Amino acid sequence: MSVRLVRLVLLALSPTFEATASGALTNGAPVVVNSDGTVSTIAEESATHNLGGHERAFFSYSHNNNMEPLDVVYCPDINKIVVFMRSGANGYTYVSAGSVNTSNETTSWGGTATLTSNNIEDDGTGFVATWDSNINRVVCHYKNKSNSDRGTVQLVEVSSNNTCTVGSQHVFNNDRTTYISSAFDSSINKHIVFFGSGNSDVPRLRLASISTSSFNYGSQIYFTSNSNEELRDNAATFDSDNNRIILAYRYQSSSSGYVRTFTISGNTVTVNNRETFNNLTPQNIKVAYNAAEQSVVVAFNAGGNNDTGRVVSGRYNTNKTAFNFGSSIIYESYAHYDRDLAYSPKSRSVLLCYQDQSISGNRFRYLKVTIGTGTAPSTTVD
């Protein structure tokens, strides 16, 4: 199981979530993080997925300080789950790490550490955590509102007893930074971080080589032909089959959503052609790569269609540099804004988890996304 390239951890941004323990978290199983400080698992049996039990990750912090989920990462090389949350009371960002005990279907958690006391962006556009398998660290990129909105990076090391050691801050963008996403290319041990820069949120990327003691970022690169575009919702993942980083995104001035791939060779990033996946002003975009189908799945709410929840699939072209998309389908007709995707190697499918705001308690639902045959595949959910 790997991280971000086949993001097998689901982040849930909502109130509470109740689940009955019915399965262990095994290699290849997704996890949902709940804003009450608990972590729930999803166990899989072929096409059927059962919700596992939930454990408290942040102890008293979750109740006393109104914790707000930021991100969650599974670290396959050390078999840990790392969760990041921001306190709505004091503005601090906390991190906690957990281990999985498959014999009794529980998770155990270490103490909570402070990532930063700075005020960082907490609206889902300014924080992203990525597992770096080369240095065995979680890499956090975020917007530091306490430092003139500069783009900032920190490392988190997790010990065998789930203790988190937080590294010092490093600025990767000296201008205002927002709409941050990133992915790690494990074939070359480099990161690409995407972000909007300056007051106009100009779409840029930087290639990064990160060690346990240094951060080396290349020059900023525009990944659009029009430098006046304003970057908005975006999400990135890694395709380890073809060594491509995949970005799904949109611009402020456009109703279209795009997917673009990037190839790293040495210190050079090749920006491949973009393809449109939807024209209904997609927002809160999430992306996952289905290795079994050599395809990408994008989920979003359609701002141009009453914020209905939609999902669409695309299959690689012959050169494996771009995707051909079929038509999107509505998986939730009620307006909603929080979702995530994860590829499951066990069931060879992508799972979609989202907040159902049409029922009392804003509970969660999850769906299996099935990709059809053909060049521009259809999409179904169940």
N, C-alpha and C positions, 0 to 999 in steps of 0.2 A: 504494500500500500504506500502511496506516496502523497505528497502534499502539494496543493495548488495545481500541479500539473494534472491531477485527477482529484480535484478537491473533495475529499471524502469526509469533510466535516461541515455540518450545516449550521449557520448562525441564524438564530431566531430573534428578531427585534420586537418583542412584544411583552405584554404583561405576564400572566401565569400560564403554566402548561401542566396538565395532570396526565400521568401515564401509569399503567400497570406493568410491573416488572414481568417480562416474558421472554427475555433473551439476553445473552451476553454480548458485550462489544468484542467482536473478533476482528482479525485482520481483514480489512475490506468492508467494515461496517461503518455507516455514518453516525454522527453525533449531532444533537441539537442542543444549543446553549439557550437557556431561558433567562429572562431578565430578573427573575427572583433569585438568581445566583446558583441555580441548579443546572445539571447537565444530564440529558436523557439520551439513550441509545436507540438505534433502530436495528433490530435483528432481521436477517433476511433468510427466507426459505424459497429458493427459486424466484417465482414471480410474486410471492407473497412477502410482505414486510410487516413485522410486528414491532410495536413500540416497547423498548426496554424501560427499566426503572430509572429514576432520576436521583442524583446525589448532589449535595450542596458543595459548591466549589469555593464560594467566597465567604462562607460562615456569616458572622455578624455584620460584615460590611454590606451585604445585600439588603438587609432590612434597615439598618441605621442610616445608610447614606444614599438610598434610592439609586442603586447601581444601574448603569445603562450599558448594554452590550456594545462592544466595538468590533471584536473579531475573535476567532478561535482557530487554532492550527493543530493538526495532528503531526507529530514528529516521528516518522516511521523508524528511523535509525536508532532511536532511543525509546520508542514505544511510550510516548507521553502525549497527553493532551494539554495544550497551553491556551488559557482563556484570558482575554483582556476586557476590562470593564472600566468605565469612568464613573466616578461618584458625582451624583447630581447635587450633593450637599457641599462638598469642599472643592470640587473640580479636579481632584487628583485622578490619575489613571493607575489602576492596579493590575497586577498579573498573578495568576495562580496556575500551578501545574498539577496534573493528576496522572495516576497509573491505573491500568485496567487489570482486574483480577477475574479471569474468565471462569474460574472454578466455582465462584459463588455469585457471579453476575453483579459485581460492585466495582466502583471506582474509589480510589483513595487519593486524598489531596494534601499537598504541602501547605505551608503558611502562605499568606498573601504578601506580596512585595509591591512596593511603589515603583512603577515605571517612571513616572514624572509627576511633580507637583505643579508643573506648568498647565495652563489652560489650553487644551488642544481641541481640535474640531471634533464634534461628537454627532454630526448629523448624517453619518454614513458616507461622506464624501472626502474625509480628511484623515483617515487612518486605515492602514493595511498592514497585516503581518504575514510573513512568508518564511517557510522553513528552508534553511540553507544546509543541504546535506554534505557539503564540502567541509564546512567548519563546525557543523552540529550546533548551530545557533538559530534562534528565531530573529529575523530581521524586521524591525518595525519602521515604517515610513509614515510620517504624519505632519499635519499642519500645526505649527506651534503658535498659538494665538498670543502667548505671553512673550513672544520674540518677533513681533511685527509680521506674524503669519508666515514666517520662513519655513521652508521644507526641512524637516529634521529626521535623522535616522538614529536608532539605537539597537543594540544587540541584547538578547536575553539568553543566558545559559541555564540549562536545567540539569540539576544533579540527579543521582540515582534515588535520593530520598525526596524528590520533588521540590527541592529548594531552588528558587529562581534568583539568579545573580544578574543584576542589570548593569549594562555598560554605560559609558558616558555618552552625552549627546554630540552629534556631528551635524552640521548644516550642509544639505546637499543642494539647496536652492536659496539664494540670498534674497529673492523677491517673494512677493505674496504667492503662496502655493495652495492649491485646492484641487479637488477632483483627482485624488491620488489612487493609482492602482499599480500593482507590480507582479512580476512573475520571475521565477528562477529557472534558468536553463542548466539542468544538471549535466548535460553533455559537455559543457564548456566552463561550468562553474561561474556563471555571471548572471547578474540580475539586470532586468530592464525595469525602470520605474517611469511611469507615465504620470503627467500632471498638467494642470492648467497654471500658467505662470503670469504674474503681473495682474493689474486691475482688470485686464480684458480676458483673463484665463486662456492665454495663448496655448494651444496644444503642443506639448514638448515631451521629449523622452531623454533619459540619460542611461548610458550603459555603466554598470557598476561592478567592480571587482572588490570583494569584501573579505578581509581576513579577520582573525580575532583581535588584531591590533591596529588595523588601518582600513580606511575607506577611500577607494580610488574611483572617481566618477569621470566619465568622459565628457566631451563637450555636449551642450544641449543641441538636440536635433528636432526640427519641425517634422512632424509626421503627416502633415497635410500640405497641399499645394498652396493653400491660402492662409497666410500667417495671421489674417484678421479674424479667423474663425474663433469662437469661444467654446472651449471644451466643456461638456456637461457630463452626464452619467457615463461611467465606463467601468469595465471589469476585465481582468486579464487572467489567462491560464497558460499552461505549457503542454505542448504535444510532444511527448518523449519518443513517439514512433518516428516522427519526421523532423524532430528538433526545431520546432517552430513555436514562437510565443504568439498567442492569439489574443487580440484586443477587440472587445465589443464596445461601441461608444456612439455618441451623437454630439452635434453642435447646437448651440443656443439658437442660431438663425435658421435651422433646418428641421423639418418634420421627419427626416429620415434617420434611421439607425444603421450603423455600418459595422462590418467585421473586417479586420485587417490582420495579416500575419507579418511576422518579423523574423528574420534569420540572422543569427550572430556568427561571424567568422573572425576569429582573433579579436581585434578591438573595433571591428566594423559592423554596423547594423544595416542590413538591407531591409528597406521598407517596401513591402510588396503591395500589390493593388488591393483596393478596398472593394467590398461588395455590399450592397444594400440588403438588409434583412427585414426591414419594415418601414412603412411611411406614415405611421400613425402617432408620431411624436413619442417614441418609446422612452420610458423613464424607469429609474431604479433597476438598471440593467444588470443581469447576472449571466455568466457564461460557463459552460463546462464542455470538455472534450470527451467524446465517446470513442475510446480506443478500439473497441470491437467493431464499430461501424465506420471508423475513419471519418467521423462527422463531428460537427459542433452543434450544441444546443444553446439557444438564447432565450431567457425568460425576462419579462418586463410587464409593466402596466402601460396601456396605450392611452397617453394623454389626449390624443385626438379621438378617442372612442370611450369616453366616460370612465377612463382609468380601469377598464376591464383587464384582467390578468390574461396574458397571452404567452405562447411559447412557439418557437419555430426551430426547424432543423436545417442544416446545410451540409452537403457532402463535398469533399475535396475535388478540385479539378485535377486534370491529368498531371500537372506539374507540382501538385501539392503546395500551391502558394496562395490559393483563394478558394472560396466555397460557393457552391450553387445552392441557393435557398429555395425551399418550397414555400407554400402559403402558411402563415401563422394561424393557429387555432386559439379559441377562447377556452381556457381551463377554469376560469372563475368570472362570472358575469358581474359580480358585485365588485365595486371599486375597492382596491386594496393596494398596499405600497411596500410590504415587507415580504421578501422571498429569498431563497437561495437554491443553488443547484449543486449536485455532487454526483460524480461518476462512481459506480460500484462495480469493481472487477468481478465480484462474486456473481451478481445477476447480469453482468455485462449490459447494464442500462444506466441511464441518468435518473436520479431521484430529484423531485421538485418538492420543496417544503415551503409553505406559505402561511401567512396569518389570515385566518378567515374572520373578517370584521362584520360579516352578516349575521353572526350568532352571538349570543350573550357570552361574555368572557373572552372574546377575541382568541379563540383556541386555534390550534394548528392543524393543518391537513398536509398530507404528503401524497404524491402521485408518482407513478413510474412513467417515464417518458419513452415511448417507443418510436424509433425512426424507421420510416418506410424504405422501400427499395427505389432504385432509379437515381438519376443524376441530381435532380432537385427533389429531395424526398419529402413525403408527407410526414405529419407528426400526429401521434395519438397519445392519449394519457389514460391511465386506469389506476 
